[in-house]
Amino acid sequence: MAGKRPRQGWIYMINPYRVSLACHRGHQYFYDLTEPSEVNCKHSDCDQLINSSRVFRGVHPYIIWSSDEFQDDANYITTFTVIPLTSQTTFAGLPTVYPIAKTSGNGLLANSYALVHQISTVDGNCFKDSMGNWSIRMGKVSLSDKSEINQTLAYFLNIPTEPNDDWFRKNVSVNLIQKVYGYLSSAEKKKLLETLLDDF
């Protein structure tokens, strides 16, 4: 029986044999990885070597972390951002690792650890069988686990959990304000305009 297109939070047992890697100069390409080693950058005039040894080999459980919004875009290239899971305790205790207990809902065979610092992009074909059908998921992480993993990822990427004044000064634009304003209800728009007029 064929599965469905993977969604965020779903867990699959896959072999990520085709992974997107970037060299130190920022050239990003997909590489077929058969064993831990250094690979030559595919860019025509680049002599950089890429260490692919951190990428897991063989079959392991992975959590889909791509946003469903991007996947639903008709022009979206079939790739998935994934976070590997391991039952080994080697990385336990690291601030970029989140423990997940096995449950009937997530389908894990053992208590595992989400290696958030090893998040990567994998070719969508890694989630298909030889006939091109989507694989069947093992299960999915709970909403609370998704929330905790998001916080761990924000820590790993050094993203402030709550935007501060500096963030707004650096990132807010007229286009962003217009976009946010468009989502407000009529009452909220009126209240916001009244507040702005009061400030003047």
N, C-alpha and C positions, 0 to 999 in steps of 0.2 A: 504493500500500500504506500502510495506517495504521500509525502508530507506537504506542508504549506510553506510559503515564502517566510524566511526567518524574521522574527520581530524582536525588538529590544527586550532584553531580560530572559529570552529563551536560551536554554542550554543544549548544546549539541556535542556529541562525541565525534570529533573530526581529526583529520591529519592535515594541518595547515602547510601543505607542500608548496603553495604559491603565495608568497608574501610580499607586500610593498615595503621597500627599504629605501632610505635616503643616505647619500654619502655626506661628508662634512661640508661639501660645497652646495648642498641642497638639491642635488639631482635625484628625483624620486622615480623609481621603476619597480616593476614586478620581477621577482626572481624565483626560479624553481630551485628549491632547497632540498637536497637529498641527504646531506650530512653537515655537521657543524664545521664551518670553515670560513675563510675570508673569500669574498667574491669581488670581482672587478666591476667597477661602476660601468653601466651600460652607455653612459653619455659619450658621444663620439670623441670629444677632446678632453676627457677627464681620466686621470691616472690614479684616482683614489681607490683604496681597498675598503670594503665594508665588512665589519665583523658581524657575522650572522649567528654566532654561537649562542646568543641569548634567546633565540627563537626555539621553542620546543620542537622536538622531532617525534614522529610517530603519532599514534592516536591518543588524544587527551580530551577531556571535557572543556568546552569554551562557552563563555557567555557572550551573546550578541549585545553589542553596546552602540550600534549605529542607531541614530534617531529614526523612528518610523516615518517622520515627516519627509526626510530625504529619500527614504526607500520608496515612498509613494509617488515621488516625482517621476514622470514618464521618461525624462532625459537622464535619470540617475544611472551611473555606471554600476553594474552589479558587483559591488564589493561590500565587505562587512567589517566594521571595526569590532574587534573581539578582545576579551580579557581571558587569559588562560587560567584554568583551575588545576590544582595539584593537591593530592592527599599527603604529600611529603611535608614534614615539619621544618624543613631547611630554612624557609623564609618566615616562619611564624615569629611574630613579635615586631616585624618591621612596620613602620607607620604607613607604608604603601601596600600593605597586605591586609586583606579582610577575611576573617574566618566565616565559613558557611557550613552550618550543620546539615547533615543529610536528612531529607524529608521525603515523603511520598510525592510532594508537589514538585520538588526540583529534580527528583530522579537520580540523585548522586548515590554512588555505591558506598561512599565513605565520607566522613567529615573532611571538608576541603578548605583550601585557601585560594582566594581570588588574588592573583598576582597583578595588581593594578598597574604597577610600574612596567609591566611587560605588555601593555596594551598595543595592539598592532592592527594593520589592515590586511585582510585576507581576500583572495579572489573568491567570488561567489561560487565557482565550480567546486570548491572544497566542500560545499554543503549539498552537492548533488551526487546521485548514483551514476553508474555507467550508462544509464538510459537518459540521463539529463533531468531526472525527477528530483524535486527537493527531498532531502532526507527527513526522517521523522525525528522530532526533538526528543530529548530525554525528559525534559520538564522545564520549569522556569523558576527564577528567583522570586522571592516574596517582595512585596512593596517596601517593607522595612529594609530588606537587604539591598534593594535598588537604591534607596535613599542613602544608606550608609556607604555604599560603593561610590555614589556620586560625591559624597563628602570626601572620601579617600582620594578620588580622582582630582577633585579641586585642590586638595593639599599637594598632591604630586605635581600638578601643573602650576602650582603657586597662584591659584585664582582666589581672590578674596571671597569669603562666603557671603559677606554683605558688602555691596558696593559702597565705598566711602566718597567723600567730597572730591578727592583727587581723581578717583575713577571717573566720576561724572564730568569733571572738567576736561579730562583727556579723551573721553569716548562719546559724550553726548553731542549730536549734531542736529541741525534743523530737520533733516530728513527723519532721524530717529524720533524726535519729538512729535513730528507730524504723524508718524506711523502709530506711536503709542496713543496719541490724542484720538485717532480714528477708532480705537477700540473702546473708548469710554462711552458710557451711556449719556443720554442728553442731560440728565440731572448732574452727573459727574462733570461733564463739560462746563455746564453753567456755574457750578461751584468753583471749579478751577479758574475760570475767567474772573469770577468775582474776587477770588483770593489774589490773583495777579493784579487786578485793578486796585485793590486795597493797598498792595505793596507799593504801588506808584503814588 
